[in-house]
Amino acid sequence: MTHSVVISGTGLWTPEQSITNEELVASFNEYVARYNERHADAIEAGEIEPLTGSNSAFIEKASGIKQRYVLDKEGILDPDRLAPNIAERGDDELSVQAEIAVFAARQALDNAGLQPDDLDAVLVACSNMQRAYPAMAVEVQQALGMEHGWGYDMNVACSSATFGIQTGVDAIRNGSARRVLMVNPEICSGHLAWEDRDCHFIFGDVSTAVILERAEDATSDNQWEVLGTRLQTRFSNNIRNNFGFLNRADPSGVGSRDKLFRQEGRKVFKEVCPMVAEQITGHLADLSVPVTDVRRMWLHQANLNMNEFIARRVLGRDPSRDEAPVILDDYANTSSAGSIIAFHKHNSDLPAGTKGVICSFGAGYSIGSVIVNRVR
């Protein structure tokens, strides 16, 4: 028997601290001024290029971002540090990433009307894990108080949430679980090169969660049936982060620029956006869902221009903000969590029978689309 699966609850945890574009630019430009002064002789001799300052208008035009939430504001805005201050915790303490995962998970459970022990599985799906092992998911399982079941981590960069949704749906449909928690604790500030003008404004921190369960078991008053999921990957180096456990085996590369997020933004836009639009259009067609029936698209919140391009290509016209909600102006790019934030914040106003698309895309390249229909 193949079980129908619904999203019966979502959760969102937002850090207390935020950084506006103006604050970020002031700190970054101070760093630039100090760098250029410190290397004035080398710059004058033509040995190195001077750094260029930034401004808020450039950031908003390039991305649509106005601010971002972060775990630690002080360290990021310190021109001598340009990195968050997030202290390591002892092995007997709950890790930072598990902690924010639990915050979002508990809200999702409340919204679904469930208790932790109602779950059978925990999937932690995000762009970076705080450690290699034990799995973050198993720590989250324990912190929630689940006394049975299983959990594991998965990483498909910015597409991790939609890949995680398909993984959870598959587990429920094949009978290995009745209910699955899929959670996305994204501490993006930790892998961002805050001294790089081309990307220092992109990311923010957040945690999101999704409850998936058999339709016959669900009792919440907001249920979205998963009509279908589709995943696609194609290898590309245009978005890459080389940080990993083998870095210590080559000490010469430790701390180099490639151990943080980097991308070829223009290439990514040109190559990924058409792929995403084509996947959504093909996915809808294969499910016999006319594009005209799609009421809302909760797209990956990486860049406003990308979202508008994709929505326009799918709909065949300019989308309204109601049809393709934007949260990146407030949250910035939160990697895998972006489309889930958009869904969490912008779905309860839609009536039963409404169809929509949750879609994320990113490094890999990777694309995940989830077609949903509100049933309650």
Secondary structure as the mmCIF struct_conf table of DSSP 4:
data_model
#
loop_
_struct_conf.conf_type_id
_struct_conf.id
_struct_conf.beg_label_comp_id
_struct_conf.beg_label_asym_id
_struct_conf.beg_label_seq_id
_struct_conf.end_label_comp_id
_struct_conf.end_label_asym_id
_struct_conf.end_label_seq_id
HELX_LH_PP_P HELX_LH_PP_P1 THR A 2 SER A 4
STRN STRN1 VAL A 5 TRP A 13
BEND BEND1 GLU A 16 GLU A 16
STRN STRN2 GLN A 17 THR A 20
HELX_RH_AL_P HELX_RH_AL_P1 ASN A 21 ARG A 38
TURN_TY1_P TURN_TY1_P1 HIS A 39 HIS A 39
HELX_RH_AL_P HELX_RH_AL_P2 ALA A 40 GLU A 44
TURN_TY1_P TURN_TY1_P2 ALA A 45 GLY A 46
BEND BEND2 GLU A 47 ILE A 48
HELX_LH_PP_P HELX_LH_PP_P2 GLU A 49 LEU A 51
HELX_RH_AL_P HELX_RH_AL_P3 SER A 56 SER A 63
STRN STRN3 GLN A 67 VAL A 70
BEND BEND3 LEU A 71 LEU A 71
HELX_RH_AL_P HELX_RH_AL_P4 LYS A 73 LEU A 77
TURN_TY1_P TURN_TY1_P3 PRO A 79 ARG A 81
BEND BEND4 ALA A 83 ALA A 83
TURN_TY1_P TURN_TY1_P4 ASP A 91 ASP A 92
BEND BEND5 GLU A 93 GLU A 93
HELX_RH_AL_P HELX_RH_AL_P5 VAL A 96 ALA A 112
TURN_TY1_P TURN_TY1_P5 GLY A 113 GLY A 113
HELX_RH_3T_P HELX_RH_3T_P1 PRO A 116 ASP A 118
BEND BEND6 ASP A 120 ASP A 120
STRN STRN4 ALA A 121 ALA A 125
BEND BEND7 SER A 127 SER A 127
BEND BEND8 GLN A 130 GLN A 130
BEND BEND9 ALA A 132 PRO A 134
HELX_RH_AL_P HELX_RH_AL_P6 MET A 136 LEU A 144
TURN_TY1_P TURN_TY1_P6 GLY A 145 GLY A 145
BEND BEND10 HIS A 148 HIS A 148
STRN STRN5 TRP A 150 MET A 154
HELX_RH_3T_P HELX_RH_3T_P2 ALA A 157 SER A 159
HELX_RH_AL_P HELX_RH_AL_P7 SER A 160 ARG A 173
TURN_TY1_P TURN_TY1_P7 ASN A 174 GLY A 175
BEND BEND11 SER A 176 SER A 176
BEND BEND12 ARG A 178 ARG A 178
STRN STRN6 ARG A 179 ILE A 187
HELX_RH_3T_P HELX_RH_3T_P3 CYS A 188 HIS A 191
TURN_TY1_P TURN_TY1_P8 TRP A 194 GLU A 195
TURN_TY1_P TURN_TY1_P9 ARG A 197 PHE A 201
BEND BEND13 ILE A 202 ILE A 202
STRN STRN7 PHE A 203 PHE A 203
STRN STRN8 ASP A 205 ARG A 214
TURN_TY1_P TURN_TY1_P10 ALA A 215 ASP A 217
BEND BEND14 ASP A 221 ASP A 221
STRN STRN9 TRP A 224 THR A 233
BEND BEND15 ASN A 237 ASN A 238
STRN STRN10 ILE A 239 ARG A 240
BEND BEND16 GLY A 244 GLY A 244
HELX_RH_3T_P HELX_RH_3T_P4 PHE A 245 ALA A 249
BEND BEND17 ASP A 250 ASP A 250
HELX_RH_3T_P HELX_RH_3T_P5 PRO A 251 GLY A 253
TURN_TY1_P TURN_TY1_P11 VAL A 254 GLY A 255
HELX_RH_3T_P HELX_RH_3T_P6 ARG A 257 LYS A 259
BEND BEND18 LEU A 260 LEU A 260
STRN STRN11 ARG A 262 GLN A 263
HELX_RH_AL_P HELX_RH_AL_P8 GLY A 265 ASP A 286
TURN_TY1_P TURN_TY1_P12 LEU A 287 SER A 288
HELX_RH_3T_P HELX_RH_3T_P7 VAL A 291 ASP A 293
STRN STRN12 VAL A 294 LEU A 299
BEND BEND19 ALA A 302 ALA A 302
HELX_RH_AL_P HELX_RH_AL_P9 LEU A 304 LEU A 315
TURN_TY1_P TURN_TY1_P13 GLY A 316 GLY A 316
BEND BEND20 ARG A 317 ARG A 317
HELX_LH_PP_P HELX_LH_PP_P3 ASP A 318 SER A 320
TURN_TY1_P TURN_TY1_P14 ARG A 321 GLU A 323
BEND BEND21 ALA A 324 ALA A 324
HELX_RH_AL_P HELX_RH_AL_P10 LEU A 328 TYR A 331
STRN STRN13 ASN A 333 ASN A 333
HELX_RH_3T_P HELX_RH_3T_P8 SER A 335 ALA A 337
HELX_RH_AL_P HELX_RH_AL_P11 GLY A 338 LYS A 345
BEND BEND22 HIS A 346 ASN A 347
TURN_TY1_P TURN_TY1_P15 SER A 348 ASP A 349
BEND BEND23 LEU A 350 LEU A 350
HELX_LH_PP_P HELX_LH_PP_P4 PRO A 351 PRO A 351
TURN_TY1_P TURN_TY1_P16 ALA A 352 GLY A 353
STRN STRN14 LYS A 355 GLY A 362
TURN_TY1_P TURN_TY1_P17 ALA A 363 TYR A 365
STRN STRN15 SER A 366 ARG A 374
#
